[in-house]
């Protein structure tokens, strides 16, 4: 559990950390102009791949953050080259059989529209929102995560990660005036709070709902230790995702649920505040997941924005987020690992699948950059 002592983290400290992030981005610009980092590094180096993974946009999102904080057009130029990829992806339905369209098109196209007014990016993001709506089962009130919508083995699977995909739909209602996107996102968020969050405030990774009746079925995991454990990154997705749904709906239930989710996360933190890959572990030889820790930091900073100054939880979240960023900056970055093209060390993609274990993960790099930007300015979310 975090203590109430503020770490030494001020504007100058964050700017120094941002310089390291920008240095690593600069080193990678040529390699990742027409290619993208793989989800996880291999021996701390990201392979270059095509835009075929749910994670491609985290790199593009980092480019938009770099452009926003520096004003340097070199970042915008590469991000706009990549916009063409995302437009082709949405138009030709390439690797779009997933709820992760929210990740893919929020950090690429919505960010571009918010920052530059790019109309093509706006239209592409709306097209992506339409594709995401195809995965919505109205009777069940959920968006299916992945898999064939007609496959009885896959149908009705919702996962906690989807809390972060919903802002694409909320945004689509804002720019089109069509309320159906907002309704679907709101309904899914409510079902996530109802079924994916257990009574003890831990989260299932996945949960199955009968799409014909709307009845709940059962929970499982895909990346956690076991079906009844609490996968750390899943808890972090919830911790950030519910405040985002509150941002768009002002439904108090999302903040109330999130306080419980966050409290559990805080109670499972080791001394240096960087969680293990599954929250059933609080010590021992298991791997940490720096990416889950920094997602949670961003979520706490977002949640704190909606709390009154008289609420002690507000300062707890702000201070804890700073402590996490401080811990990551001091002991988890690649500043002393020049051979790596990543930014945040000691992340875990999928431990049960032996994938990306104790490596850099591109979403961890993105959220670390986002956290630093949040701590240096009144950042207007891409989400």
N, C-alpha and C positions, 0 to 999 in steps of 0.2 A: 504494500500500500504506500502511495506517495505521502511525503510529509509536506508541511505548509511552507517550508523554506524555499524562497525563490532561488533558482540557480543563477549564475552569472551569465545572463543571456540578454543582450540588448541589441539595438540597431546595428552597432558596429560588429558585434559577434555574428549576427545573422548575415550581414553583408559579406563578411569573410567566408562564411560557409557557402554562400551563394557563388562567390568567385570560384570555389572549387567545382561546384556543379557546372558553371558556365565553361570552365576549362575542359571538363570531360565532354560536354556537349560539343565544344569546338573541335576536340580531337576526333569526334565521331561524325561530324557533319558530312564529310565526303562519302564515308562508307554507308551512312544511313540517309542518303538523299532519295535514292530510288529503291532502297531496301529498308528493312526494319529490324530492330533487335529481336531475337527470339525471346520467348517469355522469360527464360532463365538462362544464365550464363553457363558455360562449360569451362571448368577450371578458371572461373572468374572472367571469362571473355564471352560476350554475346555473339553468337553466330549471326550472320546477316541472312534474313529470309524475306520472302515476298509477303504481301499483305494478306495473309491467310489465317492469322491467329486472332483470338479475342483481345490480345494485348497490344496490337500494333499502334493503337491511338495513344498509348501512354507516352511513347516517344514524341509523337506529333504534339501532344499536350505540353510536353516539356519545351518544345520549340516555341509554342505560343507563350508560355510563361517567360521564356528567355527574351522573346521579342517585347513582351509587356514590360519587363523590368529594365531592359537596356535601351529599347527603341531602335535596336540595330536591325536593319532590313535583311541581313544575311539569314536570320532565323525565320523571318516571315517568308522569304523566298523559298526556302526548303519546305516549310509547312504548306505553302500554296502549291508546290509541285506535288506534294503528297495528297492534297485535296483531290487531284485528278484521279488518283487511285481509289479514294473513297467514293467518288462519284461513279466510277466504273463498277465498284463493288455493289452499290445500291441499285444501280440501273440494271446490271446483269445478274443480280441475285447471287453473287459469289460469296460463299461461306456466310450466308445470312440466316441459316437455320439455327438461330440461337437468340436468347434474350440479351446477349452481350452487345447487341446493336446499340444499347445505351452507352456503354463504355466507348465503343468504336466511333460513334458519330457525335457524341457530346464533346469529347476532347479534341476532335478534329474539326468538324463542321460547325457545331454550335459555338465553339470557342472562336472560330474564324469570323462568324457572323457577329458575335458580340464585340469583338475587337476591331473589325475592319468594315463591317456592313456588307460583306461579300454575299451577294444574292444567290450565286450558284451554290455556295455552302449552305445557305438557308434552305434552298429547295431540296438539296440532297439530304439534309437532316430531316426534313418533313417526309421525304420518301422513306427514309429509314424508320421513322416513327410509324408509318403505314405498315411496313414490313413487321415491325414489332407487334403491332395490333393484330396481325394474323395469328399470333401465338396466344392471344387472349381468349380464355374460355369464360363467356359471360355468366353461365349458370354457376360455375365454381368461383368466379371472381378472381381468377389467377392467370398469370402469364407462365406458360410452360417454358422451362429453362432451355432444354436442348432435346434433340431427338425428334423422330417422326411424330407428327401430331396425331396420327392414326394408329400408331403402334401401341397395343395395350400394355406392353412392358414399360414404355416410356411416358405414356400419356398422363398428364396431370402432375408431373414432377415440377414442383417449385423449389427454388433454392435461395438461401439467405443472401447470396451475392446480388440478387435481382433488386434489392433495395437501392442499389447504386445505379441501376439502369432506368429507374422510373423518371428521373429528371428530364430525360429526352421527351417523354410523353407530356409531362406538365408544361414544358417549354412549347411543345407543338400546339397545345391549346392556346397558349399566350399569343403565338404569332399567327395562328389561323382563325381563332375564335371558335373552333370546333370543340365542344365540351367532351366529346367521347374519349379523347386521349386522357384528359384529366380524370375522368370517371374510372377508366380502367386502371390507371396508376394508383388512384386512391383506394379502390377496391382491393388491389393486390397488396398494397401496404397494410391494409387492415387484416387481410388473411395472413400475411407474414407475422404480424404481431400476435395473431390468435393461435397459429399453428406452429410456426417456426421457433417462437420464443416459449420455452418450457416454463413451468410454474416456478422453478428455482432461478429463473432469469438467464439460464444457459440457452444456447441455440442449437437446434438441429442444423446440419448442413443442408439436407434435402428433406422434403416432405411431399407425400403423394395425396392428392385430392381426387375424388371421383368427379370427373368433369361432367357427367350426365346428371348427377344428383346434387353435387356440391358438398357431399359428405366427406369428412376427413378420413384418411386411411391410416398411414403410418409414416414414421420418420426413419431416415437412414443417414449414413454419411458416405461421402465419396473421397474426401481428403483428410478427414479427422482420424483419430486413433481408433474409435469404435462408434457404433450407432448411438450410444448413450454418453459419449464424451463430448467435450466442447472444443471444436476446432477453432484455434485462435483467430485465424483470419476471417472465418465466418462471423465470429462475435464482433470483430472489428468492422466488417461490412455493415452489420446491423447498427453498430454504434454510430457510424457516420450516416447510414442511409435513412434512419428514422428522423433525425433532425432535418434532412433534406425534404422529406415528405411534409414535415411540419412547416417548413419554409413556404411551400406552395399551397397547403391546405389550411393551415392554422388550427388543425385538429389537435387539441391538447393531449389526446391519448398517445400520440407518437412521442411526445417528450416524456410523458409519464412512464411509458414502456422503456424508453431509452435510459432513463435514470436507473432503472433496475438492471438493465443490460450492462451499463457502464460500471455500476457498483460491483457487479460480479467480476468484470474485467480487472478493476482496480485491486480487488481482493486477491487476485491470482498473479499479481506482478512480482517478479523477483526483485532483489535489492537494487539492481541497476535499471529497473523499470522496462526492460526489454523482454517481452513475454516469450515463453516456450511455444513451439509450433502447435501444441494442443494444450488447453488450459488445465487439463488434468495433471500436468506436470508443473511443479513450482521450483524444482531443483533437480540436480543429478546430471547425467551425461547427455540428456536429450538436447536437440538443436533448438536454438532460439529462432524466432521469426521476426527480424527487424521490420519487414514490410507490414506485418500485422500491427506492430507497435506504432508505426508512423501513420497508418490509416486511422487508428484509434485516436492519435493526437489530433489529426485534422477533424475528426468527428467531435471530439471534446471542445475544440475551438469553435466549431459551428454551433453546437448545442449551447455553449455559453452565451452566444449572441442573443439568445431568446430568453435569457433569465434576468430577472431584476437584480440590481446591484445589492439588494438586501438579502438575496439568496446566497448562502455560503457555498452552495454547490458551484456557483458561477466562478468564484475565485479558485476553488479546488480544481475544476476542469482546466482553467487557464494555466495555473501553476504546474499542474501535472503534465499538460501538453508541452510546456516549455522544458520541464525536466526530461521528458522523453527525447525531445529534439536535442537537448544538451548532451544526453547520454549517447545518442546516436552519433552526434558530431565528434565527440571526444574519442569514441571507441569502435565505431561501426562503419566508418566511411573508408574510401579507397585513397585517402590523401597520402598514405604511406605504402600504397600498393599500385605503383605506376603501371604495372603490366596489365592491370584490369581496365576494361573499357566501361565498367559499371561505376556506380556511385555508392550504393549501400551494400555492405557485406552482410553475411550471416542471415540470409533470408531463406525461406523454404517454399517451394512451389507445391509439390505433392509428396509428402514423406511416404505414405503407403505404396506409392507407385515408383518410389526411388527416383523421383524426377526433381531436379533443381534443388537438391538438399545442400544446405550451407553454401549457397551461391548468391549472386546478385539476381534480383527479380525486377523486371522493368517497371512494374507498378510501384514497387518500393522506392525506386529512384524518383518516379514522378511525384508520389505523395510526400517524400522528403522535401523536394523542391517546393511543392505547394505549401507545406507547413512553414517553410522559411519565408515564403512570400506573404503568407497570412500574418506572420509575426513582424513584418516590416512595413505593411501598408493596410489600408482598408480595402482588402481585395474583393472585387466583384466576381462572384463565382462563375465558372463555366457551367457548373452543374445546374 
